[in-house]
Amino acid sequence: MNNMKVLPDDFEEAFIGFTEKNMKSKFIAIYDRNKCIEIAMRNLKSDKDTAIAWFEKNIDETLLGEYDPLILFPMSYIQYLGFFTAMHNIKDEDEDDY
């Protein structure tokens, strides 16, 4: 897979697949964020909050390129709807807007 960029070898077990961008053989690796955090916790011998902070600073913030890996937040559709609703402050239709 020519153009595919990946995370450091330590994160191989968090790799879950790839996607193709624009049907032009530009492959983008996809990693499970939860597994990445578990790996960071193990490697750093730290708690979850420390591992998240390390991962966000040292991995997430460096993934700015067009073909850099994607970090997937695994969740069910129902979880996604709840997350989306909370992030966009969407009110339940039954709530009064007054």
N, C-alpha and C positions, 0 to 999 in steps of 0.2 A: 504494500500500500504506500505508494510514493508520498506524497505530501502530508502524511499524517503526523502530527506532533503528539507527544504523550507526556504524562507526568513522570517524575522520577521513578526508578525501578521499585522503590519501597511501596509504591501505590498500585502495583500490578494486580493485587487481589481485589481492588476496588473497581477495576475496569469491567464494564458491563456490555460494551459494544461500541458501535460507531454509526455515524450517519454520513450520508453523502451530500455535499453542498452543491447545488446548482447542476447536478447531473454531469459534472465535469471532472470526475475522478478526484475530487478534493475531499478526502475523508477526514472526519472530525471524531476523535475519540470521545467517549462518554464514560464518566466515572460516577459511582454512587457516593454522594457526599457523606452519608452516614458511615460508610465503610472507610472513607478517607479520614474522618475524624477518629474512628476507632484505631486506625493505623497510626495516626499522629499521637494519640494517647499512649499507645504501646511504645512507640519509638522515643517519645519524650519522657516517658514514665511520669505522666502528668494526669491531672483531672480533666474532665470534659471541657470546662470553660477555658482552661489554658490551651488545650489542643485546638479548640475552635478559633481562639484569638490567633494562635500561631498559623493555622491553616489559612485563615482569611488574609493575614498579612503576607505570608510567604508563598501562597499558591493562588488563591482567588484574585488578589490584586495584581498578579502578574499575567493573568490570562486576558490580554487585551487584543491579541491578534485575531485576524479573520478566521484562521484555521486552528487556533489554540483549542485544547480540549474543553468540553462542556462538563459542568459539574451538576449532576441531576439531584434534585431533592425528591427522593422516592416517597410517594404517598398515594392513597386511594383517590378516586374521583371525588368522593364525599369530603375527604380532608382538603382537597384542592378548592372545592367550592367554599368551604368555611374559611380557608386562608385567603382566597380572593375577596370574599365578602368583607372580612376584617381589614384587609389592606386598603380597600377602596371605600370603607365606611358606608357600605350599602345597608340600608335599613330593611327590615322585614316589611312586607306589604301590609301586614296587619297593624304595624305601629302607626300612631298618629303623628303627622308632621307638624302639628300645631304647637 
